[in-house]
Amino acid sequence: MDHPLFDLINQRIKEAEAAGEFDNLAGAGKPLPRVEDPENALINRLVRESGAVPEYVSLSRELAKLRDDLRETGDRTRRRDIMKDMSRMEARIELARKAYR
């Protein structure tokens, strides 16, 4: 079953074509850019353009902060807690890297 808006969309496209609104578009007559993952190309482009990064990158940044905290902390109990957090973070990074591939 077609969506009820299909007829309206097609009508608007035909009207725009007749009015010449698709003439002289940038890239007209040129092949579309190649993409490695065509099914997710739009999502990947939107994520990239919004400045998002893969999970393992953001986790690596958190790990760097933990390392800085460790360097600055002299309290043994706090250092032990930070090292535990670092160990967990490294495991999460490895899982995120595997999932990203």
C-alpha positions in Angstrom: 0.0 0.0 0.0 1.4 3.4 -0.9 1.8 6.2 1.6 -1.0 8.8 1.2 1.6 11.5 0.6 3.2 9.8 -2.5 0.7 11.4 -4.9 1.3 14.8 -3.4 5.0 14.4 -3.5 5.0 13.2 -7.1 2.7 16.1 -8.1 5.1 18.6 -6.5 8.1 17.0 -8.2 6.3 17.2 -11.6 5.4 20.9 -11.0 9.0 21.7 -10.1 10.3 19.9 -13.2 7.9 21.8 -15.4 8.9 25.1 -13.8 12.6 24.3 -14.4 13.6 24.2 -10.8 15.8 21.3 -11.3 17.7 22.9 -14.2 21.3 23.9 -13.6 21.8 22.2 -10.3 25.3 21.8 -9.0 26.8 18.5 -10.1 24.2 18.0 -12.9 25.4 15.5 -15.4 28.2 14.2 -13.1 28.2 10.8 -11.5 27.3 10.5 -7.9 30.2 10.3 -5.5 31.2 6.7 -4.6 30.4 5.5 -1.1 31.6 2.4 0.6 28.3 1.8 2.5 25.5 3.0 0.3 22.8 1.8 2.7 24.1 4.1 5.4 25.6 6.8 3.3 23.2 9.5 4.5 23.5 8.6 8.1 27.3 8.5 7.9 27.4 11.9 6.2 25.1 13.5 8.8 27.2 12.0 11.6 30.4 13.2 10.0 29.1 16.7 9.3 27.8 17.1 12.9 31.3 16.4 14.3 30.4 13.2 15.9 33.1 10.6 16.4 33.1 6.8 16.8 32.5 5.6 20.4 36.0 4.4 20.8 37.4 7.9 20.1 35.2 9.5 22.8 36.2 6.7 25.2 39.9 7.2 24.4 39.4 10.9 25.3 37.9 9.9 28.6 40.8 7.5 29.2 43.3 10.4 28.6 41.5 12.4 31.2 41.8 9.5 33.7 45.5 9.3 33.0 45.8 13.0 33.7 43.9 12.5 37.0 46.2 9.7 37.9 49.3 11.8 37.4 47.9 14.6 39.5 46.6 12.5 42.4 48.8 11.5 45.3 46.1 9.8 47.3 46.7 6.0 47.1 43.0 5.1 47.4 42.1 7.5 44.7 44.9 6.3 42.4 43.7 2.7 42.8 40.1 3.7 41.9 41.4 5.6 38.9 43.4 2.6 37.8 40.3 0.4 38.0 38.4 2.9 35.9 41.2 3.0 33.4 41.2 -0.8 33.1 37.4 -0.8 32.5 37.8 2.0 30.0 40.5 0.1 28.1 38.2 -2.9 27.8 35.3 -0.7 26.6 37.6 0.9 24.0 38.6 -2.5 22.7 34.9 -3.6 22.4 34.0 -0.4 20.7 36.8 -0.8 18.2 35.7 -4.3 17.4 32.1 -3.2 17.0 33.2 -0.3 14.7 35.0 -2.6 12.3 
